[in-house]
Structures are given as C-alpha cells and as structure tokens.
Amino acid sequence: MKNAIILHGKPDKGEYYSADLPSASNSHWLPWLQKELMIRDIYAQTPEIPNSYRPDYETWRKEFERFDITPETVLVGHSCGGGFLVRWLSEHPDVHVGKVVLVAPSLGIDWKNRDFFTFEIDPAVASHTQGLTIFVGGKDRSAIHESVEKLQNAIADAKIRNFPEFAHFCYEDMHTVEFPELRDTLLR
C-alpha cells in the first residue's frame, strides 16, 4: 500500500507550548496535504515530534521509524523535517523510497546547537528515491537559501523549484493552507 510521511519543522518554544496555536503537525499546509493524499488512497501520516522546539535526532528518528518505509513511501519534510529526511536517507543508503519533497529544508545553519545536522550528505541520496525535489521560497531567510545551495551542490539529480513570492511556506506568507504545487509534484 502506498503511504506518505509528512514531517513538520522546528517550532520555537513559545509556539510549541501555546494553547492558542495548533501543534506543528497540524499547522500550515500539513493537514490539507494529508487529506489530499488520503482521498487518493495514499495513507498519510503527520507525526508530532516530542519537544520539536529542541531537536534531538534520536527522538526524531524513533518517531519516524514507527512507520512503514517502503519503495512506495512518499516523504515530505518542511524546514527541519526536510533536513532530517536528508540525514536519515543519507544514513540508510540501502533504503529505497518513493518521491521525496523537501520544503524550505533547513540544515540548522543559523542554529546555536548544530548536533542535529552532524552528518555527511550522501551525494547519491536522490538515486534511492523516485525523485527528490527541493522547494525554496524566494523571500525565505538566508540560512534556508544556504541550506538549499549546500543540498543542491551535494546531491546529484535533486530538482529545485523556486517560488519567488513565498518565504518559508507557512500560512503567514502563503495566506492559505492549500499547497497544490506540492500535491501535484507528489502525484505526478
């Protein structure tokens, strides 16, 4: 059965503990994408990573690995979630997955503690997928553009899609929870 795992990014501590905001896995376009995939018979999960404001790779790995990961598994990672996917796939070169989309991927370039991203990027990581695409917003912060450049230079066959009108692909800059370009890239 086709399935999808959609990973959120790293919220700040205030967002994480705010009763007025949705959890990271239920914010921005993630629930919309989950539903769009599910109505197309792709079993989609948006795991909530505990204490995601303070990323710990082992915690993310354990949560991620609770799900079936097969050659039909579609992977989507937003920000830190995208960086996590690059690390996990780089550390598991024998695993083959479906399409992978990294949305505004972060490699923690502007973080104080960068242990989460202490790893070597596998230049062949895209060859273990059915296509690896990176979405980058033209108005995103420089650390994201640096991360995208690093990924583009390191990963052979990564496709880049530029969205000059967006920043970090959050509701605040998109003004919608719908993300048809992402859905269509996954379904194409």
C-alpha positions in Angstrom: 0.0 0.0 0.0 1.3 3.5 -0.8 1.9 5.6 2.2 3.2 9.1 3.0 5.1 10.6 6.0 4.8 14.3 6.3 7.3 15.9 8.8 6.8 19.3 10.3 9.7 21.7 11.1 11.1 23.1 14.3 8.7 25.5 16.1 10.1 27.9 18.6 9.4 27.1 22.3 6.6 29.6 22.5 4.8 28.1 19.6 5.2 24.6 20.9 3.6 25.4 24.3 1.0 27.9 23.1 -2.6 26.7 23.7 -3.7 29.2 21.0 -1.8 27.6 18.2 -2.1 24.2 16.5 0.5 21.6 17.0 3.3 21.6 14.4 1.9 18.6 12.7 -1.4 20.3 12.4 -0.3 23.6 11.1 0.2 25.4 7.8 -0.5 23.0 4.8 0.3 19.7 6.5 -3.3 18.6 7.4 -4.5 19.8 3.9 -1.8 17.7 2.2 -2.5 14.7 4.4 -6.2 14.8 3.4 -5.4 15.3 -0.3 -3.2 12.2 -0.3 -5.7 10.2 1.7 -8.5 10.8 -0.7 -6.2 9.4 -3.4 -5.7 6.2 -1.3 -2.3 7.2 -0.1 -2.2 6.5 3.7 -0.6 9.7 5.0 0.7 10.4 8.5 1.9 13.7 10.0 3.7 12.6 13.2 4.1 15.0 16.0 7.7 15.0 17.2 8.0 15.5 21.0 9.9 18.6 22.1 10.5 19.5 18.5 11.5 23.1 19.5 14.7 21.5 20.8 15.5 19.0 18.1 17.1 15.7 19.1 18.0 13.4 16.2 17.3 10.2 18.1 13.8 11.4 19.1 13.0 12.3 15.5 14.5 9.0 14.2 12.4 6.9 16.6 9.2 8.7 15.8 9.9 8.5 12.0 10.8 4.8 12.1 7.5 3.9 13.7 6.0 4.0 10.2 6.4 1.6 7.3 9.1 2.9 4.9 9.0 1.1 1.6 9.8 1.8 -2.1 6.2 3.2 -2.3 6.6 5.6 0.7 6.3 9.3 -0.2 8.3 11.6 2.1 7.7 15.3 2.7 9.7 17.4 5.1 9.2 21.0 6.0 12.2 23.0 7.2 13.9 20.9 9.9 11.8 18.0 8.8 13.4 18.3 5.4 16.9 18.4 6.8 16.0 15.3 9.0 15.0 13.4 5.9 18.3 14.1 4.1 20.2 12.9 7.1 18.0 9.8 7.6 18.2 8.9 3.9 22.0 9.5 3.8 22.5 7.2 6.8 20.3 4.5 5.3 21.6 4.1 1.7 20.0 0.6 1.3 16.5 2.0 1.8 14.6 2.9 -1.3 11.5 5.2 -1.1 9.0 6.9 -3.4 9.1 10.6 -4.2 10.7 13.0 -1.7 10.0 16.7 -1.4 12.0 19.0 0.9 10.0 22.2 1.5 12.3 25.0 2.6 14.8 22.5 4.0 16.9 23.6 7.0 20.3 22.2 7.8 20.5 24.2 11.0 23.0 26.7 9.6 21.7 29.5 11.9 21.2 27.3 15.0 23.3 27.6 18.1 23.4 23.8 18.6 24.0 22.1 15.2 24.4 18.5 16.5 21.1 17.5 14.8 22.9 18.1 11.4 26.2 16.5 12.1 26.4 14.0 9.2 27.7 13.6 5.7 25.2 14.1 2.9 25.1 11.1 0.6 25.5 12.5 -2.9 23.6 9.5 -4.3 20.6 10.0 -2.0 18.3 11.0 -4.9 19.0 7.7 -6.7 17.4 5.9 -3.7 14.1 7.8 -4.4 11.6 8.1 -7.3 12.7 11.7 -7.5 13.9 14.3 -5.0 12.6 17.8 -5.3 13.5 20.9 -3.2 11.0 23.8 -2.9 12.6 27.1 -2.0 10.8 30.4 -1.4 12.5 33.5 -2.8 11.7 35.5 0.3 13.0 32.9 2.8 15.8 33.7 5.2 19.4 33.4 4.1 20.1 30.3 6.2 17.5 28.4 4.2 19.0 29.6 0.9 22.4 28.4 2.2 20.9 25.0 3.1 19.4 24.7 -0.3 22.6 25.6 -2.0 24.5 23.1 0.1 22.0 20.4 -0.8 22.0 21.3 -4.5 25.8 21.1 -4.6 25.9 17.8 -2.7 23.0 15.8 -4.1 23.2 14.7 -7.7 19.9 14.8 -9.5 18.0 17.0 -7.0 15.4 19.1 -8.7 14.9 22.7 -7.4 11.6 24.5 -7.6 11.7 28.2 -6.9 8.7 30.1 -5.6 9.8 33.8 -5.6 6.5 35.0 -4.0 6.9 32.9 -0.8 9.1 32.9 2.2 9.1 29.8 4.4 5.9 28.2 3.1 4.0 29.0 6.2 0.4 30.1 6.4 1.6 33.7 7.3 3.3 34.1 3.9 1.1 31.8 1.8 -2.2 33.1 3.2 -3.7 29.7 2.6 -3.4 26.1 3.9 -3.7 24.7 0.3 -0.5 23.8 -1.5 -1.5 22.4 -4.8 2.0 22.6 -6.3 3.3 20.2 -3.6 0.4 17.8 -4.0 0.8 17.8 -7.8 4.6 17.2 -7.5 3.9 14.2 -5.3 1.2 12.7 -7.5 2.9 13.4 -10.9 
